[in-house]
Amino acid sequence: MSKETKYTEDNIRSLDWKEHIRMRPGMYIGKLGDGSSADDGIYILVKEVLDNSIDEYVMGAGKTIEISIQGDKVIVRDYGRGIPLGKVVDVVSKMNTGGKYDSRAFKKSVGLNGVGTKAVNALSAYFRVESTRDGKSASAEFEKGNLTNQDTLDETSRRRGTKVSFVPDNTIFKHYKYRTEYVAKMLKNYVYLNPGLTIIFNGEKYFSENGLKDLLSDNINEDDRLYPIIHLLGNDIEIAITHSKTQYSEEYHSFVNGQHTTQGGTHQAAFREAVVKTIREFYGKNYEASDIRKSIVSAISIKVMEPVFESQTKTKLGSTEMGGDLPTVRTYINDFVKTKLDNFLHKNSDVAEALQRKILQAERERKDLSGIRKLARERAKKASLHNKKLRDCRVHLTDSKKDRNLESTLFITEGDSASGSITKSRDVNTQAVFSLRGKPLNSYNMSKKIVYENEEFNLLQAALNIEESLEDLRYNNIVIATDADVDGMHIRLLLITFFLQFFPEVIKEGHLYILQTPLFRVRNKKETIYCYSEQERRDAIQKLSGKPEITRFKGLGEISPDEFVHFIGDDIRLDPVMLDKDKSIEDLLSFYMGKNTPSRQEFIIENLKVELDAVED
């Protein structure tokens, strides 16, 4: 019989604000991460500070925000009203303290719970806040949430506003690095949502005149638009819509009070419903919803009084009410789309005709594929039942509709050895493994039909659940895990081609990664160092001195499960797959996956020279 654990007054603890944040950071900023993902904690820290500056602009105070990220130090400076000088310390270190509880000072702001900057303060090794207003300033400095210095009020000629500087605590955010691409995307969204606002990031200026229309313009090449972007504006709502000529699935960019709701929510669901309802009524045809929405590329932004999000990171809206005297979110969006989109289509017959042709084409393709899709789904279901390809994680085995924000990851591997090592090493709660058989097909220039006819693609699509929309994606992270040799690189390229050809939004929204695995193991009797490059190998040899044992890993299958656990756990290294905004997907695929051309041969030769020179150095 087990011994009963004592439970007395001594077991009861009361944590102060900073202790709780540092003990449970995930409650406040989501996952920690190392900066390889756009929703890693270090970017949430930037966002939390930036949200306050954005709210100042929304309230009519300050048209410029300056941001600097040099190494691990972040500085955000706005020219808003400035924090009331006597409350500078309280606002960043006392929970449930802030101006946003007073609706007279802040209306429809992003952050309403007064937690954001406190979390940044508590999770930073260094944090400084300075406020300037009425010709005076006050500042305070902290370490891990503890006040270390507080300046008295001084006379100053500096412009009013607030300046926050911080360095994330590397005991919490381990091996992290800011990627400017992710920060830039965040800042672009802010200026799209706030036309007239200027954000200067490390000297580069971000500005938008046309709001969500600019967002779509930057996200879909003009040659790929079926018709010019439809841009609809109203009180507390803005919408931009077009359809892609080549993209198969739906793509949505949704926002609430300036917050990018990457997981969607009630507003995005209402928008999808409203588009279908309006178009059916306009044409007087009961078209299938999937045919109407196929290839749609759109954005919606709404403003809600006191929004309710499903987490502190505010990635999914839970509110059903707009607030005040307004109707529900669903009714408000439905009424707006019905009126504005219907009027637009009546006034622009060329767009209406192009859209109807697209719908009819989608209908024909769906009917042509219906038999194939049915057989493909049956094969996918059978394969899943027999567990031949997919070793799922528990969050999906217990509930297939679990929020992907649980950080579920799918590793795509090739070969039984590599799949076996990862399967034995993984966290069965959140990490799944999909095993490829041989090299995937080069899908460049192929139709969607191939996805259903090719067993590997069909089963992968079924595992990811992305046939209709990215909204249903089952895994937040899709990680290509192949050997770091020529064959492994080729498999990576073929898989990236598959996503670019049929599901580019998986890459656009930052869900696809390449797993870095060590090339060498350098060890002596006391220490083992895993090295991911020649330089790391040389550094390890120098550190361990003497004649350490050096092992060159030729493939993932050579790494034992006991070792592999280090490479897919807390110290995982991921390289995000990103798209160059200046190059179209068609141009990329044509260059890398089309027929051999002199330009590609020249590219390979030149890059091979660079690699050889680097190795020799």
Secondary structure, 3 states (H helix, E strand, C coil): CCCCCCCCHHHCCCCCHHHHHHHCCHHHHCCCCCCCCCCCHHHHHHHHHHHHHHHHHHCCCCCEEEEEEECCEEEEEECCCCCCHHHHHHHHHCCCCCHHHCCCCCCCCCCCCCCHHHHHHHCEEEEEEEEEECCEEEEEEEECCEEEEEEEEEECCCCCEEEEEEEECCCCCCCCCCCHHHHHHHHHHHHHHCCCCEEEECCEEECCCCCHHHHHHHHCCHHHECCCCEEEEECCEEEEEEEECCCCCEEEEEEECCEECCCCEHHHHHHHHHHHHHHHHHHCCCCCHHHHHCCEEEEEEECCCCCCECCCCCCCECCCECCCCCCEHHHHHHHHHHHHHHHHHHHCHHHHHHHHHHHHHHHHHHHHHHHHHHHHHHHHHHHHHCCCCEECCHHHHHCCCCCHHHCCEEEEEECHHHHHHHHHHCCCCCEEEEEECCCCCCCCCCCCHHHHHCHHHHHHHHHHCCCCEHHHCCCCEEEEECCCCHHHHHHHHHHHHHHHHHCHHHHHCCCEEEECCCCEEEECCCCEEEECCHHHHHHHHHHHCCCCEEEECCCHHHCCHHHHHHHCCCCCCEEECCCCCCCCHHHHHHHHHCCCCHHHHHHHHHHHHHHHHHHHC
